[in-house]
């Protein structure tokens, strides 16, 4: 079964956030870190994964992505802080904890 992820990336100083959706979180974050992501993420060096949610259906993931994108910055901050109060980079942790995030 395929999984879809809504994710939030941020810059090291947390001034810039990027919300997106993908079916391969590991590959996507790796691309951003290698400077192969969108022009926006390259320009602002947005590559720290601070939040991720898993969905079974792409329609649900897209709807959630749109919902979060419509929020004020303070609401996005609160979402991250609810599950990741230290704003740690979750990429290594998620890949180690949940091997289903690895591309197959």
C-alpha positions as a Markdown table, in Angstrom:
| # | Residue | x | y | z |
|---|---|---|---|---|
| 1 | Unk | 0.0 | 0.0 | 0.0 |
| 2 | Unk | 1.3 | 3.4 | -0.9 |
| 3 | Unk | 1.5 | 6.2 | 1.7 |
| 4 | Unk | 1.4 | 9.9 | 1.2 |
| 5 | Unk | 3.0 | 12.5 | 3.4 |
| 6 | Unk | 2.2 | 16.1 | 4.2 |
| 7 | Unk | 5.4 | 17.7 | 5.5 |
| 8 | Unk | 6.8 | 20.9 | 6.7 |
| 9 | Unk | 10.4 | 22.0 | 6.0 |
| 10 | Unk | 12.1 | 25.0 | 7.5 |
| 11 | Unk | 15.3 | 26.9 | 7.4 |
| 12 | Unk | 17.9 | 26.6 | 10.2 |
| 13 | Unk | 16.8 | 29.9 | 11.6 |
| 14 | Unk | 13.1 | 28.9 | 11.3 |
| 15 | Unk | 12.3 | 32.1 | 9.4 |
| 16 | Unk | 10.9 | 30.3 | 6.4 |
| 17 | Unk | 8.6 | 27.4 | 6.1 |
| 18 | Unk | 7.6 | 25.2 | 3.2 |
| 19 | Unk | 4.5 | 22.9 | 3.3 |
| 20 | Unk | 4.2 | 20.1 | 0.7 |
| 21 | Unk | 3.0 | 16.7 | -0.1 |
| 22 | Unk | 4.9 | 13.6 | -1.4 |
| 23 | Unk | 4.7 | 9.9 | -1.7 |
| 24 | Unk | 8.5 | 9.5 | -1.0 |
| 25 | Unk | 9.5 | 11.6 | 2.0 |
| 26 | Unk | 13.1 | 10.2 | 2.1 |
| 27 | Unk | 13.8 | 11.0 | -1.5 |
| 28 | Unk | 12.1 | 14.4 | -1.3 |
| 29 | Unk | 14.1 | 15.6 | 1.7 |
| 30 | Unk | 17.3 | 14.3 | 0.2 |
| 31 | Unk | 16.6 | 16.2 | -3.0 |
| 32 | Unk | 16.1 | 19.4 | -1.0 |
| 33 | Unk | 19.3 | 18.9 | 0.9 |
| 34 | Unk | 21.2 | 18.4 | -2.3 |
| 35 | Unk | 19.9 | 21.6 | -3.8 |
| 36 | Unk | 17.6 | 19.7 | -6.2 |
| 37 | Unk | 14.3 | 20.9 | -4.7 |
| 38 | Unk | 12.2 | 23.8 | -5.8 |
| 39 | Unk | 13.7 | 27.2 | -6.5 |
| 40 | Unk | 12.1 | 28.5 | -3.3 |
| 41 | Unk | 13.7 | 25.9 | -1.1 |
| 42 | Unk | 17.1 | 26.4 | -2.7 |
| 43 | Unk | 16.9 | 30.1 | -2.4 |
| 44 | Unk | 16.0 | 30.1 | 1.3 |
| 45 | Unk | 17.9 | 26.9 | 2.2 |
| 46 | Unk | 14.7 | 25.2 | 3.5 |
| 47 | Unk | 15.7 | 21.6 | 4.1 |
| 48 | Unk | 15.0 | 20.8 | 7.8 |
| 49 | Unk | 12.1 | 18.4 | 8.2 |
| 50 | Unk | 10.2 | 19.5 | 11.3 |
| 51 | Unk | 6.8 | 17.9 | 10.7 |
| 52 | Unk | 5.3 | 15.0 | 8.8 |
| 53 | Unk | 1.9 | 13.4 | 8.6 |
| 54 | Unk | 1.1 | 10.1 | 6.8 |
| 55 | Unk | -2.1 | 9.5 | 4.7 |
| 56 | Unk | -3.4 | 6.5 | 2.9 |
| 57 | Unk | -5.1 | 8.5 | 0.1 |
| 58 | Unk | -3.6 | 11.3 | -2.0 |
| 59 | Unk | -6.8 | 13.2 | -1.9 |
| 60 | Unk | -6.6 | 13.4 | 1.9 |
| 61 | Unk | -3.0 | 14.5 | 1.9 |
| 62 | Unk | -3.7 | 17.2 | -0.7 |
| 63 | Unk | -6.6 | 18.5 | 1.3 |
| 64 | Unk | -4.5 | 18.6 | 4.5 |
| 65 | Unk | -1.6 | 20.4 | 2.6 |
| 66 | Unk | -4.1 | 23.0 | 1.4 |
| 67 | Unk | -5.5 | 23.4 | 4.9 |
| 68 | Unk | -2.1 | 24.0 | 6.5 |
| 69 | Unk | -1.0 | 26.3 | 3.7 |
| 70 | Unk | -4.0 | 28.5 | 4.4 |
| 71 | Unk | -3.1 | 28.8 | 8.1 |
| 72 | Unk | -1.3 | 31.8 | 9.7 |
| 73 | Unk | 2.3 | 31.3 | 10.6 |
| 74 | Unk | 1.4 | 31.1 | 14.3 |
| 75 | Unk | -0.9 | 28.1 | 13.6 |
| 76 | Unk | 1.8 | 26.3 | 11.6 |
| 77 | Unk | 4.3 | 27.0 | 14.4 |
| 78 | Unk | 1.8 | 25.5 | 16.9 |
| 79 | Unk | 1.4 | 22.4 | 14.8 |
| 80 | Unk | 5.2 | 21.8 | 14.7 |
| 81 | Unk | 5.6 | 22.5 | 18.4 |
| 82 | Unk | 2.8 | 20.1 | 19.4 |
| 83 | Unk | 4.8 | 17.1 | 18.0 |
| 84 | Unk | 8.3 | 18.5 | 17.8 |
| 85 | Unk | 8.7 | 21.2 | 20.6 |
| 86 | Unk | 12.5 | 21.5 | 20.0 |
| 87 | Unk | 12.1 | 21.9 | 16.2 |
| 88 | Unk | 14.6 | 19.1 | 15.7 |
| 89 | Unk | 15.3 | 17.9 | 12.2 |
| 90 | Unk | 13.2 | 14.7 | 12.1 |
| 91 | Unk | 14.6 | 13.3 | 8.9 |
| 92 | Unk | 17.1 | 10.8 | 10.3 |
| 93 | Unk | 14.7 | 9.9 | 13.1 |
| 94 | Unk | 11.8 | 9.1 | 10.8 |
| 95 | Unk | 13.9 | 7.1 | 8.4 |
| 96 | Unk | 15.4 | 5.0 | 11.3 |
| 97 | Unk | 12.1 | 4.6 | 13.2 |
| 98 | Unk | 9.8 | 4.0 | 10.3 |
| 99 | Unk | 11.5 | 1.9 | 7.5 |
| 100 | Unk | 8.3 | 2.2 | 5.5 |
| 101 | Unk | 9.5 | 5.7 | 4.6 |
| 102 | Unk | 12.4 | 4.2 | 2.7 |
| 103 | Unk | 11.9 | 4.0 | -1.0 |
| 104 | Unk | 11.3 | 0.4 | -2.1 |
